[in-house]
Amino acid sequence: MVDTTAEIVLFDGFDELDAIGPYEVFENGAQAGASLETRLVTLEETDIVTASHDLRVEPEGTLGQPDILLVPGGGWTAATEGVRAAVEDGRLPDAVDERYTEGATVASVCTGAMILAEAGLLEGRPATTHPVAVDDLDASAANVVDERVVDDGDVLTGGGVTSGIDLALWLLEREFGADVADDVSEEMAHERRGEVFG
């Protein structure tokens, strides 16, 4: 029986590594003994999601009520898709806020922090994002810190693109123990970078 569910919510224009990096970390964590099930999902039913570098992904269903909800970034500087479009549309930030209110731990990678900010989850909290969105995150009333991974309990943020791997490894360590995270880090030949802030 799986104790913890994680969902990574995809949208057109998401950055591939922001989502697929943590997905691989979580899947490897399950193989290393974590009682964790991870799904790639979308807000609404769709056959294919196209990422920022044109990778096409077939999601496993729609957003449920996971224990951990991870929001990737991508497309903050683009006007037509990605995070900018998701923020302007408003439905994904609302869904993130809803899951948070119902008890999910919410994490973002890269400019996904702007979706969390729009959801009202970062006001007065320490948070980080990709350098292209730092000024906008600061303007959202978040307490912007220059760190790779920020853990503020039930809300976590990761900085630039590859920080999603470190954020996911930290979540494995926090929820399932250092041995699991160390095994996954070794399996992926990834040397963890930076201390976790928080």
Secondary structure as GFF3:
##gff-version 3
##sequence-region A 1 198
A	DSSP	beta_strand	4	10	.	.	.	ID=ss1
A	DSSP	alpha_helix	16	31	.	.	.	ID=ss2
A	DSSP	beta_strand	36	42	.	.	.	ID=ss3
A	DSSP	beta_strand	49	50	.	.	.	ID=ss4
A	DSSP	beta_strand	56	57	.	.	.	ID=ss5
A	DSSP	beta_strand	68	71	.	.	.	ID=ss6
A	DSSP	alpha_helix	82	89	.	.	.	ID=ss7
A	DSSP	alpha_helix	91	101	.	.	.	ID=ss8
A	DSSP	beta_strand	105	109	.	.	.	ID=ss9
A	DSSP	three_ten_helix	110	112	.	.	.	ID=ss10
A	DSSP	alpha_helix	113	118	.	.	.	ID=ss11
A	DSSP	beta_strand	126	127	.	.	.	ID=ss12
A	DSSP	three_ten_helix	131	133	.	.	.	ID=ss13
A	DSSP	alpha_helix	134	139	.	.	.	ID=ss14
A	DSSP	beta_strand	143	144	.	.	.	ID=ss15
A	DSSP	beta_strand	149	151	.	.	.	ID=ss16
A	DSSP	beta_strand	155	158	.	.	.	ID=ss17
A	DSSP	alpha_helix	163	176	.	.	.	ID=ss18
A	DSSP	alpha_helix	178	187	.	.	.	ID=ss19
A	DSSP	beta_strand	196	197	.	.	.	ID=ss20
###
